[in-house]
Amino acid sequence: MRTKSSKPGMSFSDEPRLTRVRSNASTLIADFEDGRSVHLPLVWYPRLFRATQAQRDHWEFIGPGIGVHWPKLDEDLSADGLLAGRPSVEFIKQQRRRSGKPALAA
C-alpha cells in the first residue's frame, strides 16, 4: 500500500527516509535508507548547536523517517532539507541580521 505524501504526486516511499541521526560538537550527521549520509555544520541549526550532547541525542523520527524531531529542543528537520544541505531558517535569519541585509519574509 502506498501512503500519501506531504508532497503532491509523491508517496512516502518516493521520499528520502532517515535511518539514523547523530552529532558531535561541530557536525550533524544524517544517514538515509538508500545508503547516503550527509555531514552538515551543526552551527546551521542553532537550537541543536546550543544544546547539550544529551539533548541532541534525544530525538525521534517523524513518520516513517521523513523527518527528525528533538522534543526537548522543539526542533524539527525534514529528510529532504537535510539531504539538500539546507541550513535552518533561524540560521539564515541570523546571517542576514549580521550582514545588515533585510530578512526575507517566511
DSSP file (Angstrom, degrees, kcal/mol; ACC not computed):
  #  RESIDUE AA STRUCTURE BP1 BP2  ACC     N-H-->O    O-->H-N    N-H-->O    O-->H-N    TCO  KAPPA ALPHA  PHI   PSI    X-CA   Y-CA   Z-CA
    1    1 A M              0   0    0      0, 0.0     2,-0.5     0, 0.0     0, 0.0   0.000 360.0 360.0 360.0 136.1    0.0    0.0    0.0
    2    2 A R        -     0   0    0     10,-0.0     2,-0.4     9,-0.0     3,-0.0  -0.800 360.0-142.6 -94.6 132.5    1.3    3.5   -0.8
    3    3 A T        -     0   0    0     -2,-0.5     9,-1.9     1,-0.1    10,-0.3  -0.753  26.0-103.6 -96.3 140.3    0.9    6.1    1.8
    4    4 A K  B     -A   11   0A   0     -2,-0.4     7,-0.2     7,-0.2     2,-0.1  -0.355  38.6-140.7 -64.4 138.5    0.0    9.6    0.8
    5    5 A S        -     0   0    0      5,-1.3     4,-0.1     2,-0.3    -1,-0.1  -0.435  21.2-116.8 -94.7 168.3    3.0   12.0    1.0
    6    6 A S  S    S+     0   0    0     -2,-0.1    -1,-0.1     2,-0.1     5,-0.1   0.581 101.5  71.2 -77.1 -11.3    3.2   15.6    2.2
    7    7 A K  S >  S-     0   0    0      3,-0.2     3,-1.8     1,-0.0    -2,-0.3  -0.907  95.4-108.3-109.7 132.5    4.2   16.4   -1.4
    8    8 A P  T 3  S+     0   0    0      0, 0.0     3,-0.1     0, 0.0    -2,-0.1  -0.304 102.2  14.0 -57.6 135.9    1.6   16.3   -4.3
    9    9 A G  T 3  S+     0   0    0      1,-0.2     2,-0.3    -4,-0.1    -5,-0.0   0.482 108.8  98.2  81.1   2.4    2.2   13.4   -6.6
   10   10 A M    <   -     0   0    0     -3,-1.8    -5,-1.3    -5,-0.1     2,-0.3  -0.909  57.9-148.3-122.2 150.1    4.6   11.6   -4.3
   11   11 A S  B >>  -A    4   0A   0     -2,-0.3     3,-1.9    -7,-0.2     4,-0.7  -0.730  36.5-106.1-103.9 164.1    4.2    8.7   -1.9
   12   12 A F  G >4 S+     0   0    0     -9,-1.9     3,-0.8     1,-0.3    -8,-0.1   0.830 121.1  63.8 -57.5 -29.4    6.2    8.4    1.3
   13   13 A S  G 34 S+     0   0    0    -10,-0.3    -1,-0.3     1,-0.2     4,-0.1   0.703  99.7  53.3 -69.6 -16.8    8.1    5.6   -0.5
   14   14 A D  G <4 S+     0   0    0     -3,-1.9    -1,-0.2     2,-0.1    -2,-0.2   0.650  95.8  83.8 -87.9 -17.1    9.3    8.1   -3.0
   15   15 A E  S << S-     0   0    0     -3,-0.8     2,-0.1    -4,-0.7    51,-0.0  -0.535  92.3 -96.2 -88.9 151.8   10.7   10.5   -0.4
   16   16 A P        -     0   0    0      0, 0.0     2,-0.4     0, 0.0    63,-0.2  -0.403  41.7-152.6 -62.9 141.7   14.2   10.2    1.3
   17   17 A R        -     0   0    0     62,-0.1    16,-2.9    -4,-0.1    17,-0.3  -0.968   6.6-133.0-123.0 133.3   13.9    8.4    4.6
   18   18 A L  E     +B   32   0B   0     47,-3.2    14,-0.3    -2,-0.4     3,-0.1  -0.539  21.1 176.9 -78.2 145.2   16.3    8.8    7.5
   19   19 A T  E     +     0   0B   0     12,-2.8     2,-0.3     1,-0.4    13,-0.2   0.544  69.6   6.3-118.0 -20.3   17.6    5.7    9.3
   20   20 A R  E     -B   31   0B   0     11,-1.3    11,-2.9    45,-0.1    -1,-0.4  -0.972  53.6-165.6-163.2 145.3   19.9    7.4   11.9
   21   21 A V  E     +B   30   0B   0     -2,-0.3     2,-0.3     9,-0.2     9,-0.2  -0.999  20.3 157.7-134.8 136.9   20.9   10.8   13.1
   22   22 A R  E     -B   29   0B   0      7,-2.4     7,-3.3    -2,-0.4     2,-0.3  -0.956  13.2-169.1-150.7 167.9   23.9   11.6   15.3
   23   23 A S  E     -B   28   0B   0     -2,-0.3     2,-0.2     5,-0.2     5,-0.2  -0.973  10.8-163.1-152.9 164.3   26.1   14.6   16.1
   24   24 A N        -     0   0    0      3,-2.0    18,-0.0    -2,-0.3     3,-0.0  -0.663  58.9 -68.5-132.5-164.8   29.2   15.8   17.8
   25   25 A A  S    S+     0   0    0     -2,-0.2     3,-0.1     1,-0.2    -2,-0.0   0.697 130.7  18.0 -65.1 -18.5   30.3   19.2   18.9
   26   26 A S  S    S+     0   0    0      1,-0.2    16,-2.4    16,-0.1    17,-0.4   0.529 116.3  58.0-129.0  -9.4   30.5   20.5   15.3
   27   27 A T  E     - C   0  41B   0     14,-0.3    -3,-2.0    15,-0.2     2,-0.5  -0.974  51.7-153.7-137.2 139.6   28.6   18.2   12.9
   28   28 A L  E     -BC  23  40B   0     12,-3.1    12,-3.1    -2,-0.4     2,-0.5  -0.951  21.9-163.3-104.6 128.0   25.1   16.8   12.4
   29   29 A I  E     -BC  22  39B   0     -7,-3.3    -7,-2.4    -2,-0.5     2,-0.5  -0.957   6.7-173.0-118.8 125.9   25.2   13.5   10.5
   30   30 A A  E     -BC  21  38B   0      8,-2.4     8,-2.4    -2,-0.5     2,-0.4  -0.975   6.5-159.3-121.7 128.3   22.1   12.1    8.9
   31   31 A D  E     -BC  20  37B   0    -11,-2.9   -12,-2.8    -2,-0.5   -11,-1.3  -0.853  11.5-150.6-106.3 142.1   22.0    8.6    7.4
   32   32 A F  E >   -B   18   0B   0      4,-3.0     3,-2.2    -2,-0.4   -14,-0.2  -0.780  25.9-113.7-116.6 156.5   19.4    7.6    4.8
   33   33 A E  T 3  S+     0   0    0    -16,-2.9   -15,-0.1    -2,-0.3    -1,-0.1   0.783 114.2  58.4 -55.6 -32.3   17.7    4.4    3.8
   34   34 A D  T 3  S-     0   0    0    -17,-0.3    -1,-0.3     2,-0.1     3,-0.1   0.388 123.9 -99.4 -84.8   6.0   19.4    4.4    0.4
   35   35 A G  S <  S+     0   0    0     -3,-2.2    -2,-0.1     1,-0.3     2,-0.1   0.267  80.9 130.7  99.1 -11.8   22.9    4.4    2.0
   36   36 A R        -     0   0    0     -5,-0.1    -4,-3.0     2,-0.0    -1,-0.3  -0.421  34.9-168.6 -74.1 152.4   23.6    8.1    1.6
   37   37 A S  E     -C   31   0B   0     -6,-0.2     2,-0.4    -2,-0.1    -6,-0.2  -0.990   5.3-158.0-136.2 144.7   24.9   10.1    4.5
   38   38 A V  E     -C   30   0B   0     -8,-2.4    -8,-2.4    -2,-0.3     2,-0.5  -0.977   4.3-156.8-124.0 142.0   25.3   13.9    4.9
   39   39 A H  E     -C   29   0B   0     -2,-0.4   -10,-0.2   -10,-0.2    -2,-0.0  -0.976  21.6-178.5-116.4 117.1   27.6   15.7    7.3
   40   40 A L  E     -C   28   0B   0    -12,-3.1   -12,-3.1    -2,-0.5     2,-0.2  -0.889  35.7 -98.0-121.7 146.0   26.3   19.2    8.0
   41   41 A P  E >   -C   27   0B   0      0, 0.0     3,-1.7     0, 0.0   -14,-0.3  -0.444  26.8-143.9 -62.5 126.1   27.8   22.0   10.1
   42   42 A L  G >  S+     0   0    0    -16,-2.4     3,-2.3     1,-0.3     7,-0.4   0.811  96.3  70.9 -61.2 -30.2   25.9   22.0   13.5
   43   43 A V  G 3  S+     0   0    0    -17,-0.4    -1,-0.3     1,-0.3     6,-0.1   0.735  84.1  70.5 -60.6 -21.6   26.1   25.8   13.6
   44   44 A W  G <  S+     0   0    0     -3,-1.7    44,-1.9     1,-0.2    47,-0.5   0.653  98.6  51.5 -67.4 -14.2   23.5   25.7   10.7
   45   45 A Y  S X> S-     0   0    0     -3,-2.3     4,-2.5    -4,-0.2     3,-1.0  -0.749  73.7-173.9-124.8  80.4   21.0   24.5   13.3
   46   46 A P  H 3> S+     0   0    0      0, 0.0     4,-2.4     0, 0.0     5,-0.2   0.790  81.3  54.0 -52.7 -38.0   21.2   27.0   16.2
   47   47 A R  H 3> S+     0   0    0      1,-0.2     4,-0.7     2,-0.2    28,-0.1   0.910 114.7  41.4 -64.2 -39.8   18.9   25.1   18.6
   48   48 A L  H <4 S+     0   0    0     -3,-1.0     3,-0.5     2,-0.2    -1,-0.2   0.886 112.7  54.8 -71.7 -38.6   21.0   22.0   18.2
   49   49 A F  H  < S+     0   0    0     -4,-2.5    -2,-0.2    -7,-0.4    -1,-0.2   0.882 110.8  44.7 -62.0 -39.7   24.2   23.9   18.3
   50   50 A R  H  < S+     0   0    0     -4,-2.4    -1,-0.2    -5,-0.2    -2,-0.2   0.640 100.0  93.8 -79.3 -14.5   23.3   25.5   21.7
   51   51 A A  S  < S-     0   0    0     -4,-0.7     2,-0.1    -3,-0.5    -3,-0.0  -0.280  80.7-108.1 -77.9 161.2   22.0   22.1   23.1
   52   52 A T     >  -     0   0    0      1,-0.1     4,-2.3    -2,-0.0     5,-0.2  -0.415  32.7-108.6 -77.6 164.2   24.0   19.6   25.1
   53   53 A Q  H  > S+     0   0    0      1,-0.2     4,-2.1     2,-0.2     5,-0.2   0.901 121.3  55.4 -61.0 -40.1   25.0   16.4   23.6
   54   54 A A  H  > S+     0   0    0      1,-0.2     4,-0.5     2,-0.2    -1,-0.2   0.895 108.2  48.0 -61.0 -39.7   22.5   14.6   25.7
   55   55 A Q  H >4 S+     0   0    0      1,-0.2     3,-0.9     2,-0.2    -1,-0.2   0.902 112.0  49.2 -67.3 -40.3   19.7   16.8   24.4
   56   56 A R  H 3< S+     0   0    0     -4,-2.3    -2,-0.2     1,-0.2    -1,-0.2   0.816 106.2  57.6 -68.1 -28.5   20.9   16.3   20.8
   57   57 A D  H 3< S+     0   0    0     -4,-2.1     2,-1.1    -5,-0.2    -1,-0.2   0.628  90.0  80.2 -76.6 -12.6   21.0   12.5   21.4
   58   58 A H    <<  +     0   0    0     -3,-0.9    14,-0.4    -4,-0.5     2,-0.3  -0.751  66.4 130.1 -98.4  89.4   17.3   12.5   22.4
   59   59 A W        -     0   0    0     -2,-1.1     2,-0.3    11,-0.2    11,-0.2  -0.853  37.3-157.2-133.5 167.5   15.4   12.6   19.0
   60   60 A E  E     -D   69   0C   0      9,-2.4     9,-3.2    -2,-0.3     2,-0.1  -0.989  26.4-103.6-145.3 152.5   12.7   10.7   17.3
   61   61 A F  E     -D   68   0C   0     -2,-0.3     2,-0.6     7,-0.2     7,-0.3  -0.416  25.5-130.8 -71.8 149.7   11.6   10.1   13.7
   62   62 A I  E >>>S-D   67   0C   0      5,-2.6     4,-1.5    -2,-0.1     3,-0.9  -0.921  72.0 -41.7 -96.6 122.5    8.7   12.0   12.1
   63   63 A G  T 345S-     0   0    0     -2,-0.6     2,-0.5     1,-0.2    -2,-0.1  -0.249 127.2 -13.8  55.7-140.9    6.5    9.4   10.4
   64   64 A P  T 345S-     0   0    0      0, 0.0    -1,-0.2     0, 0.0    -3,-0.0  -0.097 122.0 -64.6 -85.9  38.8    8.5    6.7    8.5
   65   65 A G  T <45S+     0   0    0     -3,-0.9   -47,-3.2    -2,-0.5    -2,-0.2   0.668  96.7 130.6  91.6  17.5   11.8    8.7    8.7
   66   66 A I  T  <5S-     0   0    0     -4,-1.5    13,-2.7   -49,-0.2    14,-0.5   0.537  81.6  -5.3 -80.6  -4.4   10.7   11.7    6.6
   67   67 A G  E   < -DE  62  78C   0     -5,-0.8    -5,-2.6    11,-0.3     2,-0.4  -0.967  68.1-119.0-168.8 177.8   12.0   14.0    9.3
   68   68 A V  E     -DE  61  77C   0      9,-2.7     9,-2.5    -2,-0.3     2,-0.4  -0.991  19.3-160.7-135.5 142.3   13.5   14.1   12.7
   69   69 A H  E     -DE  60  76C   0     -9,-3.2    -9,-2.4    -2,-0.4     7,-0.2  -0.979  11.5-159.0-127.7 133.5   12.2   15.8   15.9
   70   70 A W  E >>> - E   0  75C   0      5,-2.9     5,-1.4    -2,-0.4     4,-1.1  -0.905  13.4-166.4-107.6  99.0   14.0   16.8   19.1
   71   71 A P  T 345S+     0   0    0      0, 0.0     3,-0.4     0, 0.0    -1,-0.2   0.864  83.8  47.0 -59.0 -42.0   11.2   17.0   21.6
   72   72 A K  T 345S+     0   0    0    -14,-0.4   -16,-0.1     1,-0.2   -13,-0.1   0.661 118.6  42.4 -75.7 -14.3   13.1   18.9   24.3
   73   73 A L  T <45S-     0   0    0     -3,-1.0    -1,-0.2     2,-0.2     3,-0.1   0.483 100.2-130.1-107.4  -6.7   14.5   21.4   21.8
   74   74 A D  T  <5 +     0   0    0     -4,-1.1     2,-0.4    -3,-0.4    -2,-0.1   0.921  59.9 142.6  53.1  47.5   11.3   22.0   19.8
   75   75 A E  E   < -E   70   0C   0     -5,-1.4    -5,-2.9   -28,-0.1     2,-0.4  -0.970  28.5-179.5-122.3 132.9   13.3   21.4   16.6
   76   76 A D  E     -E   69   0C   0     -2,-0.4     2,-0.4    -7,-0.2    -7,-0.2  -0.999   1.4-177.5-130.6 131.7   12.1   19.6   13.5
   77   77 A L  E     -E   68   0C   0     -9,-2.5    -9,-2.7    -2,-0.4     2,-0.2  -0.992  20.9-130.6-129.2 139.0   14.2   18.9   10.4
   78   78 A S  E  >  -E   67   0C   0     -2,-0.4     4,-2.3   -11,-0.2   -11,-0.3  -0.567  14.6-129.6 -86.8 150.9   13.0   17.3    7.2
   79   79 A A  H  > S+     0   0    0    -13,-2.7     4,-2.8    -2,-0.2     5,-0.2   0.904 111.5  54.7 -61.5 -41.3   14.8   14.5    5.5
   80   80 A D  H  > S+     0   0    0    -14,-0.5     4,-2.1     1,-0.2    -1,-0.2   0.933 108.9  46.9 -56.9 -47.8   14.5   16.5    2.2
   81   81 A G  H  >>S+     0   0    0      2,-0.2     5,-2.6     1,-0.2     4,-0.6   0.899 113.6  47.5 -64.2 -41.6   16.1   19.6    3.8
   82   82 A L  H ><5S+     0   0    0     -4,-2.3     3,-1.0     1,-0.2    -1,-0.2   0.931 112.0  49.5 -64.6 -44.8   19.0   17.6    5.3
   83   83 A L  H 3<5S+     0   0    0     -4,-2.8    -2,-0.2     1,-0.3    -1,-0.2   0.862 111.3  49.9 -63.2 -34.9   19.7   15.7    2.1
   84   84 A A  H 3<5S-     0   0    0     -4,-2.1    -1,-0.3    -5,-0.2    -2,-0.2   0.576 112.9-121.2 -78.7  -9.2   19.7   19.0    0.2
   85   85 A G  T <<5 +     0   0    0     -3,-1.0    -3,-0.2    -4,-0.6    -2,-0.1   0.857  51.6 165.9  72.8  34.7   22.1   20.5    2.7
   86   86 A R      < -     0   0    0     -5,-2.6    -1,-0.2    -6,-0.1     3,-0.1  -0.727  30.3-136.8 -87.7 127.5   19.7   23.4    3.7
   87   87 A P        -     0   0    0      0, 0.0   -42,-0.1     0, 0.0   -43,-0.1  -0.329  37.0 -86.1 -71.0 164.8   20.5   25.3    6.8
   88   88 A S     >  -     0   0    0    -44,-1.9     4,-2.0     1,-0.1     5,-0.1  -0.302  29.2-118.8 -70.0 156.7   17.7   26.2    9.2
   89   89 A V  H  > S+     0   0    0      1,-0.2     4,-2.6     2,-0.2     5,-0.2   0.876 116.1  59.2 -60.7 -38.2   15.6   29.3    8.6
   90   90 A E  H  > S+     0   0    0      1,-0.2     4,-2.0     2,-0.2    -1,-0.2   0.902 106.0  47.2 -58.4 -42.8   16.8   30.5   12.1
   91   91 A F  H  > S+     0   0    0    -47,-0.5     4,-2.4     2,-0.2    -1,-0.2   0.919 110.9  51.1 -65.3 -44.3   20.4   30.4   10.9
   92   92 A I  H  X S+     0   0    0     -4,-2.0     4,-2.2     1,-0.2    -2,-0.2   0.916 110.1  49.5 -60.7 -43.9   19.6   32.2    7.6
   93   93 A K  H  X S+     0   0    0     -4,-2.6     4,-2.3     1,-0.2    -1,-0.2   0.901 109.8  51.6 -62.4 -40.9   17.9   35.0    9.6
   94   94 A Q  H  X S+     0   0    0     -4,-2.0     4,-2.2     1,-0.2    -2,-0.2   0.919 110.0  49.2 -60.2 -44.2   20.9   35.3   12.0
   95   95 A Q  H  X S+     0   0    0     -4,-2.4     4,-1.9     1,-0.2     6,-0.2   0.894 110.6  50.2 -64.1 -40.4   23.2   35.6    9.0
   96   96 A R  H  X>S+     0   0    0     -4,-2.2     5,-1.3     2,-0.2     4,-0.9   0.904 110.0  50.3 -65.2 -41.3   21.1   38.3    7.4
   97   97 A R  H  <5S+     0   0    0     -4,-2.3     3,-0.5     1,-0.2    -2,-0.2   0.912 111.6  48.7 -62.3 -41.8   20.9   40.3   10.6
   98   98 A R  H  <5S+     0   0    0     -4,-2.2    -1,-0.2     1,-0.2    -2,-0.2   0.842 113.8  45.8 -66.7 -33.8   24.7   40.1   11.0
   99   99 A S  H  <5S-     0   0    0     -4,-1.9    -1,-0.2    -5,-0.2    -2,-0.2   0.570 111.0-119.3 -87.9  -7.2   25.3   41.2    7.4
  100  100 A G  T  <5 +     0   0    0     -4,-0.9    -3,-0.2    -3,-0.5    -4,-0.1   0.509  67.4 138.0  83.2   3.6   22.8   44.0    7.6
  101  101 A K      < -     0   0    0     -5,-1.3    -1,-0.3    -6,-0.2    -2,-0.1  -0.567  61.9-102.4 -80.7 146.2   20.6   42.6    4.8
  102  102 A P        -     0   0    0      0, 0.0     2,-0.2     0, 0.0    -1,-0.1  -0.412  39.5-109.0 -66.8 144.3   16.8   42.6    5.3
  103  103 A A        -     0   0    0     -2,-0.1     2,-0.2     1,-0.1   -10,-0.1  -0.471  31.7-118.8 -70.9 142.1   15.3   39.4    6.4
  104  104 A L        -     0   0    0     -2,-0.2     2,-0.1     1,-0.1    -1,-0.1  -0.535  33.3-100.2 -78.3 149.1   13.2   37.6    3.8
  105  105 A A              0   0    0     -2,-0.2    -1,-0.1     1,-0.1     0, 0.0  -0.465 360.0 360.0 -67.0 139.1    9.5   37.0    4.5
  106  106 A A              0   0    0     -2,-0.1    -1,-0.1    -3,-0.0    -2,-0.0   0.469 360.0 360.0 -77.3 360.0    8.9   33.5    5.7
